[in-house]
Amino acid sequence: MRMIYLVLVHEGREQLDALVERLAPEGSSDKVIIHADRRSKLWRSLRDHPPADAERVHVIKNPVKVRWGHRSLQSAIGLLINRAIDFDFDYAHLVSGADWPVASRQEILRDLQSAQPPLCYIDAECGREEDRMQGFRIDARWLRPDPEREPLAFRLKPYIERLSHWLDARRRRLGDRSRPWGQWFKGETWWSLPKEALQVVAVELRKLNGSSRLVGTYICEEHVIPTIIATKFPDRVADYRRYIDWTNGGDSPRLLGRSDQQAIALSGAWFARKVSLAHDDFFLRLPPYS
């Protein structure tokens, strides 16, 4: 069984290189495809000094500029998917540069092969936080403005946000926004899908991206693919097998450390996030993935 890993990343060349070597070491039949935020130093590093093995590791040549909460992240995922379906593989795993495999490839392979037909390992909860997709936010581009790059947007953010909510309240009087696949599902961004499911996703995304439906949405990547999979493959949805700790109550998961190792091991997860070399390099000493 061949795996392909789709990696979304915006910083940390050293950690990215370590992740790539862990997922698809030299001689592996697996592949890695990387999308690096076009605004990042990491993208410039990958452009000027690409991975040596271009057969095993592929870098998206024309990445998008990714903004937090903006539909640009869904566009980046779409680029990864479109590149992936050109290859021969059985399962695709979407991960971030802050993820790390915490089960061996053999364990993952055993789990995948035990299910027939192949399952879609994805987080998808019907109806949760639908307003993210049904509202229309004119401030979608400035949800987290950079005070150095965008000082005016940073200062005006509270006013833009209030104006956005005021305009959306009046827009709603004209009717609800469309639901291309029915009620929206919501889940974590990360998933593991068989090729046949990913091909269906690719077709549906092309139709969606050809419209303006995602304009003004909020964190749409947590809704679009979960909804496609849950409606197209309702009987094949399984737990997404990720270990993520949201106990810090913020917009981003808590950084993991060595004190989390037992909980990770007991979780049955295939991948854990978020990890960081600067925070705790415990994950580098986990058993080899291959």
N, C-alpha and C positions, 0 to 999 in steps of 0.2 A: 504494500500500500504506500502510495506516494503522498506526501504532505506538501502544502505550499503555505507559507506564512506571510501574511500581509501586515506590514508594520507601519504604523503612524507614529511619527517622531518629530520633535522640534528642537531638541538639544541633546548634548552629551555624546560626542563621537566615541569616546572610549567605552562607555556603557553599551552603545549600539553595536560596536564591533564585537564586544563580548557576547551580546545576545545573539547576533548572527552566527557566531562560531558555535554557540551552544545549540541553536536550533538546527543548523545545517552545516555540520563540520565538513572539512575537506574529504572528498570521496563519497559524500552523501548523495542520494538520488533526490532528496528534498530541495526545495527552492525557497528563497526569501525575496520578496518585493518590498521596496522601501519608498514611502512617500514622506519627504521632509518638507516642512513648512517653508515656502519660498522666501519668507521674510527672515529666516533664521541664519545664523552663522553656520549651523550644521549643514544646511543645504549648500552653502558655498563650499564647505569642506568636501562634501560628497561630489559636487560638480568638479572641483579642481583635483581632488584625489579620490577617485572612485574605488570601490572594492576591487581587489585584484582579479577575482574569479567572476567574470561577467556571465558565465554560464550558470553559476549557482546563485549569485546575488545580483538582483536587478534593481536599479534606481529609476524612479519615474523621472523622465527627462524634463517635463514641463509641469512641475507641481503648482498647486494653487497657494495663495496667501491665506492662511487659516486664521480665523478669528474665533475666539471663544464664544460658544452659543450661537454662532452664525451658520448659515447653510453651507458655508465654504468647507466645513469639515465633512459634510455629506458628499460634497463634490470630490474631495480628496479620496474618500472611501470608494466612490464610483470609479475613479482613475485606477485604483488598486484592483478592483474587481474586473474592469475591462482588460487590464493587462494579464490578470491571472487566467482568465478563461481561454487564452491562447495556448496554455500549457497543458500537458498531460498530468493530471493529479486526481486523487480520490477525495481528499478533504482539504478545505481551506480554513485557516485559523486567523481571525483578525485580532491583532494584539497591538499594544502601544510600546514605545521605546522604554516605558517604565514598567513593563511586564517581565515576568520570568517564569520559565517552566518549572513546576514543582512536582510533577510526576514524570516518570521516565517515558521515553517514546514507546517502549514496549508495553507499559501500562496503558497508555492512551490507545495504542493500536489494539490491545486486547479488548478495551471497552468499545471501541468503534466496531470491531468485527463481531462482537456478541449481539449486535442489534441488526435485525433484518425486517423491513427495509432499512437503509441507513437513516439515522435520526438527524434532526437539526438541533444542535446544542445552542440554544439562544434564550435569553431572558425576554419574556413577552407577557405583559399583563393587560388585559382588555380594559379600555376606558380610562386608564390612569393618566392624569394630567393632560387630558385632551386639549385643554385650552392653549397649550403650547403650540398646537398645530392649527387651531381654529381661530385664534386671535391674529391680529396683524400689527406688528410692532415696527414703527418707523425708526426706532432706535436700535434695531437688530445689529447694525454695524458697529455700534458704540456701547455694547453691553459692558465691555471692559476696556475703555480707551487707555492708550499708553500715555501717561502724563508727559513723557519726553518727546515722543513722536507726534502726539495729537493733543497739545496743551489746550487748544480752544475747546475741542470735544470733551476733554476731561473736566474743564470748568463748567461747561454747559450741560453736562450729563443729567443732573437732577431736573432741569427744565425740559430737556428733550424727552426724558422718560415720562414726565407728567403730560406733555403734549401728546405723546404716543398713546397713552391710555385714554386720554380725552377723545382723540380722533377715532380710536378703535371702538369706543362705546357708541359713537354715532354711526360708524360703518356697520355695526351689527344690526342696526335697525333695517338695513337693506336685505338682510338674510344671512344665513350661515355659509361658511366656506365649504367647498366640496370635500368629500371623503372618498378618494379614488377606490379604496378597497373596503369601504364600510367603516365601522368604528375603529378608531386608532388604538393600537397597542403600544405599550411603553416598556422599555427594558434598558439594561446596561448596553453600551455601545458594542461590546465585544462578543464574538460568536465563533462557532466552528460548524461549517456547513459542507455537505457533500457537493460534488461538482454539479450534479443535476439541479440541486436547489439554487446554487450560485448562478447557474445559467438563467434560471427563471428570474432571479433578482436582477441580473444584468439587463434583461429585456424590459422589465417593469421600470427600472431606474432610467433607462433611456427615454421611455415615454414620459415619465415624471419630469425629468430634467429638461425635456423639450417644451415644457409648459412653464408658467410662472408660479406654480402652486406653492413652492417652498419659500417664496419671497415673504419676508415679514414673520417667519416662524422662529421658534426659540428652541435650541438644542434638538433640531429635527432628526439628527442621527440616532437618537434614542427612541424614535418612533417609526421611521420609514421602513427599515429592513425588518424589525420585529413584526410590523403589521403585514408586510408582504409574506413573510414566512408563516405567520400564524393563520393567514387566510388561505394561502396556497397549499400549505402542508399541515393542516390543523392536527392530524393524528400522529405527526412525527416530531412534535416539539418536545425537547428534553432539557433538563437543567444545563445551564451554560458552562458549568464546571470551572468557574473562576472564584478565587478567594479575594474578596474586596471588603475592607473595613471602613464603614462610614461613621464610626462612633464619634468622630471629631465634630460632626454636625455642620461641616462647611460645604462648599461647592465642589470639593475635591476629596477623594478618599485619603485616609490617614496613611502616612509613610510607614512601611513595615520594617521591623527589626528582628534581631535574633530571638527576642522574647516571644515572637509570634510563630516560631517554627512548629511548636507542638500543635497549635490550633490549625495551622496550614496543613500539616500532615494528616490530621483527623478529618479535615473537611472533604477529602476526596476530590479536590480541585486539580485541574491540569495546569493552570497558570495562576499566578498571584500578582497583584498590583496594589499599591505602587511601591517600587523599590528604587533606591538611589545610592549610587556609590558614595556620594558626599554625606549621606545620612548614616548608612550602615551597609557594609559590603558582605553581610552574612550570606547572601544568596549565591555569591561566587563559590562558596565552599559546599553547596549542596551537591549530592551525587550527580555524576554525569547524566545528561539527558539521553544520549544515544545508547 
